[in-house]
Amino acid sequence: MVHFKFQILLLLIAFVQFSYAVPQKLLLSVYYESNCPDSKSFILKQLQPAYHLLHEYVKLRFVPFGKSRSINYGDDGFECQHGSAECLGNMVQDCALHQMKAESDKNKLAYVACEMHSEAGSQGRLDCVEKSNLSSEQVEQCVTSGQGTILQLESEYFTSLVKPKFVPTITINREFNQEMQDYAQVDLIGTLCSILTDSQPCARYYNYLALNNLLNTQTRNIH
């Protein structure tokens, strides 16, 4: 009986240790535009590798609106920084992401990256929607029925809370920090790792950078 109680105690200790080991995820919100070159560069070159490395520690939230604005509360459409095609692209992405609410962040990022790479949605094509195994009929209905307008008005509201001076803009846990915003554009992994200092992926990342810097220094000294 004592041995059984001891086993239960060990299981409880292991459960507590495991519970504490589960990382608290950072909420990384990305405010961007479908046809924006800077948004495209950030999502493909910064966000994708950062999420690949730190997916256990980061939760993603996409807000495709940027510096657009609604006209007459959306009744007369939207005006977008890079033209009307971008307005369509923003709405297509909002509709698709709404359909993906229950899916993983990995799938959402893959979809958004496809759109940013191809600009399919802004050209009226649903290639990325279909590639993500979403219903193109539902996305098209969302865009044409008025639901897409409602989703864009929501994105406009959330974007207005941040008041982005530059697109893309990021917030971490719904907080905007200009210094982190600036660093994130050139080194999102380093920006996130400055917060996730105890995470193993960040330790490996900095070890790799240190080793790579050492090897480069030795190579220059040899020559």
N, C-alpha and C positions, 0 to 999 in steps of 0.2 A: 504493500500500500504506500509506504514511504517512497519507494522507487518510482511508483506511478505519479505521485505528487511532484517529485523532482523533475520527471519528464515534462509534466504540464508547465512547471515553472520555467524550464528551459524554452519551451515553445512560446510562452508569453514574452520572455525576454527577447527571443528572436523576432517575434512579431513587432515589438516596440522598436527594436533596432531597425527593422525593415521599414517601419512607418516613418521613422526619422530620416531614413536614407532616400526616400522618395523626394526628388527635387521640386522646389516651388517654382513653377513656371513664370517667366516674365511675359507680360502681354505686350507684344510688339505690334503696334498699329502703323500701317503704311497708307499715307494719303497721297494719291498719285493720279495721273491722267493717262488715258489709253494711248494717245499719240505723242506723248511727251518724250523726247530723246533722253532727257535726264532720268525720267522714270524707268524707261526701258533699260538704260545702263545700270541703274541701281538694282532693279529686280533681277536682271540676268547675271550681273557680275558681282554684286554684293550680297543680296538676299538669298539667292540660291545656295552658294557655298556656305554661308553662315548658318542657314537652316539645316543643311546637310550635316554640319558638324555639331550643332547645338539643339537639334530637334527635341531632345529630352528635356530641355530647359526653357524652351520658347514656345509660346502660343501666338499664332498669327491672326491679324485682323486687317482685311483689305477694305479701303474706302476709295473707290474710283470716282473722284470728282475734281479735286485740285482747285484751280482758279476759275472754274466754270461758275455760272450764275443762272438762276431760274428767271424766266420772264413771265410776269403776271402769275406768280406761284406755280409755274410749270404749265399753265393753260396755253401759253404761246411758246412752249418749248424751253430750250436752254441755249445759252451763249457760252462757247468754250474757247479756251486760249488758242487751240490749234485748229479751229474751224468746226464746221457741222459734223464732219466725219468722226471727230473725237467725241462729240456729244453722243452719237450712236454707239461708238465703242464703249464709252462709259456705261451706258444703259445696258448694253448686251452683257457686260461683265457683272454689273449689279444683279441682273436677272439670273445669270448663270450661278453666281456665288450664292444667291438666295436659294436656288434649287439645291445647292451643295451644303446647306446648313449642317446636315448630319454627317457629312464626310470628313475625312481627316485633313489636317492642315497640309500634309504632304500632297494630297490630291488637289487641294485648292491652289497651292503654289504652282503645281505642274500646269494647271489650267491657265492661271494668270500669266505664267512665263510663256506659254504657247501663244496667248493673245498678244503679249508685248513683242514677241519675236516676229510674229506674222502679220499683226494688225488686221487679222481676219474680221473681227467683229465690227471694226470701224468701216470696213468695206462691204458690210452687209452679208458676210459669209459666216457660217456657223461651223467651220472646220474644227476649231478647238473645242467647241461645245460637244460635237459628235465624238471627237477623239477622247474626251473625258467621260464618255458613256452617259451623257446627259440627253434629255429629250429636247431635240431642236424645236419640236412643235411647241413645247411648253415655254421655251425661252422666247421664241418668236411671238407667241401669244402674250407673254409678259410685256414685251416691247411695244406691241401694238394696242394692247387693251387698256393701258393707263396704269397698270401695276408698276411698270418700269419707271414711270414718272414719279410715282409715290416713293419708290426705292431711291431714286435720285434726289428727291427732296429730303429724304432722311439722310443721305450721304452729304447733302449740302449743309444740313443742320449740324451734323457731327464735325464736318470740316470747319464750319464757322466758329466752333468752340476752340479750335486750334489756331485759326487765323494764319495759315501758312504764308510766309513771305517767299518761300522757295518750294518748288515741287520737284521731286517728292519730299515730303516731310514725314518724320517718324515721331512717335511718342512711345515711351516705355512705361508700362503700368498707368497709362492715360496721362502721363506727365510729360510736358515738353521741356527740353533743356537745350539751349542753343549750342553749347559746347559739344554735347553728344550728337546733336543734329549734324554739326559740321564734320565731326570725326566719322560719323556713320557713312557719309557719302564716299569716303575713301578707304575706310577700314571698319566695316560693320562687325566683323568677328572681334577685332580688338575692342570696339566700343562695348559689345555685349560682355566680353570677357573681363572688362574693367569692373563689371558688376558681379559676374559669376566667377569670382576669384578662386573659389574652392572646387570648381568643377574639374573633373579629369580631362575632358576634351580641351579646356582652355590651358591646362598645365602642359598637355602634349603639344598644343599649338605653339606655346611660347618656347618650349624646349626645341621644337623644330626650327623656329625662327633663330634661336640662339645658336644652334648647331650650324644652320645654313650661313649665318653671319660669320661664324668662326671659320668655316671652310672657305668662304669667299675672301676673308682676310688673309688666310694662309696662302691662297692661290695668288693674290696680289703681291704678297711678300716674295713668293718664289720668282715671279716675273720681274 
